[in-house]
């Protein structure tokens, strides 16, 4: 083998591209889950109030707690506290006490989706569809650039 670095570079480029495609597939799945709300929604903060739990043969999804206006008055201040299951609860793990950023339907604040979660440790992001999309695009472009650069 007269050029081992070319082979190593091409294998690494293929690996980076495959990793980027895998990340993009997951991010697109997460963004589709955000589309379940049907409207852009109003952004608010909350926290995970209860973990997913099993009672006999029934599994109950996790619940989030947040403040929004009352159901019958969308123009009122966000003083009503809701404790609901998000529409996209299966898209990512939700553990009790984790702060979350939510979007709720202004016509019915009981309909909510999780946009972003923070891990309990400072500075670590555990879920963000936009961040995952950005990382996926980066790895795909990096892998392609590495493959093209190997032949130049």
C-alpha positions in Angstrom: 0.0 0.0 0.0 1.8 3.1 -1.2 -0.7 5.8 0.2 -2.0 4.7 3.5 -3.0 8.3 4.5 -5.4 8.5 1.5 -7.2 5.3 2.7 -7.3 6.5 6.3 -8.6 10.0 5.3 -11.3 8.4 3.1 -12.4 6.1 5.9 -12.6 9.0 8.3 -14.5 11.1 5.8 -17.0 8.3 5.3 -17.4 7.9 9.0 -18.0 11.6 9.6 -20.5 11.7 6.8 -22.3 8.7 8.2 -22.4 10.2 11.7 -23.8 13.4 10.3 -26.5 11.6 8.4 -27.5 9.6 11.6 -27.6 12.8 13.6 -29.7 14.5 10.9 -32.2 11.6 10.8 -32.7 11.9 14.6 -33.0 15.7 14.4 -35.6 15.5 11.6 -37.6 13.1 13.7 -37.5 15.5 16.6 -38.6 18.4 14.5 -41.5 16.4 13.1 -42.6 15.8 16.7 -42.6 19.6 17.2 -45.0 19.9 14.3 -47.7 18.1 16.3 -48.7 21.4 17.9 -49.9 22.7 14.6 -49.1 26.4 15.3 -45.9 28.3 16.0 -47.0 28.5 19.7 -45.9 30.8 22.5 -42.6 30.1 24.2 -42.4 29.6 27.9 -40.2 27.9 30.5 -41.2 25.1 32.9 -39.9 21.9 34.5 -40.5 18.2 34.4 -42.9 17.5 37.2 -43.1 13.7 37.0 -41.2 10.9 35.4 -42.8 8.3 33.2 -44.2 5.6 35.4 -45.7 2.2 35.2 -48.8 1.1 37.1 -49.6 -2.5 36.3 -50.0 -2.9 32.5 -50.4 0.9 32.0 -47.5 3.2 31.3 -48.1 6.9 32.1 -46.0 9.4 30.2 -44.0 12.2 32.0 -45.6 15.5 32.8 -44.3 19.1 32.7 -45.3 22.0 34.8 -45.5 25.5 33.3 -47.4 28.8 33.5 -49.7 30.1 30.7 -52.8 32.2 30.5 -56.2 30.7 31.5 -57.9 28.6 28.7 -60.8 31.1 28.2 -58.6 34.3 28.1 -55.5 34.1 25.8 -54.7 37.8 26.3 -54.5 37.5 30.1 -51.1 37.3 31.9 -49.5 33.8 32.3 -50.7 33.1 35.9 -52.4 29.7 35.5 -50.1 26.7 36.3 -50.6 23.7 34.1 -49.3 20.2 34.6 -49.6 18.3 31.3 -48.1 15.6 29.2 -46.3 17.1 26.2 -47.4 16.0 22.7 -43.8 15.0 21.9 -42.9 13.2 25.2 -41.5 10.2 23.4 -38.9 12.2 21.4 -36.5 12.5 24.3 -36.1 11.4 27.9 -37.7 13.6 30.5 -36.6 13.2 34.1 -38.2 15.0 37.1 -36.7 18.3 38.0 -35.1 19.1 34.6 -35.8 22.6 33.3 -37.5 22.7 29.9 -38.4 25.3 27.3 -41.9 24.7 25.9 -44.2 26.0 23.2 -48.0 26.0 23.9 -50.9 26.7 21.6 -52.3 30.2 22.4 -55.8 29.1 21.8 -55.5 26.1 24.1 -52.6 26.4 26.5 -53.1 22.8 27.6 -51.5 21.6 24.4 -47.8 21.8 24.8 -44.6 20.5 23.1 -41.0 20.4 24.6 -38.6 22.5 22.5 -35.4 22.2 24.5 -34.3 20.5 27.8 -31.3 21.2 30.0 -29.5 18.4 31.8 -29.2 18.8 35.5 -25.5 19.5 35.2 -24.6 23.1 34.2 -23.7 23.8 30.6 -24.8 20.4 29.2 -27.7 20.4 26.7 -29.5 17.1 26.6 -32.0 17.8 23.8 -32.4 20.5 21.2 -33.7 19.8 17.8 -32.0 22.9 16.3 -28.6 22.1 17.9 -28.8 18.5 16.7 -29.7 19.7 13.2 -26.7 22.1 13.2 -24.3 19.3 14.3 -25.7 16.9 11.7 -25.1 19.5 8.9 -21.6 20.2 10.2 -20.6 16.6 10.2 -22.0 15.9 6.7 -20.2 18.9 5.3 -17.0 18.1 7.2 -17.0 14.5 5.9 -17.6 15.6 2.3 -14.9 18.3 2.6 -12.5 15.8 4.0 -13.2 13.4 1.1 -12.7 16.0 -1.5 -9.6 17.3 0.2 -8.1 13.9 0.2 -7.9 14.0 -3.6 -6.6 17.5 -3.9 
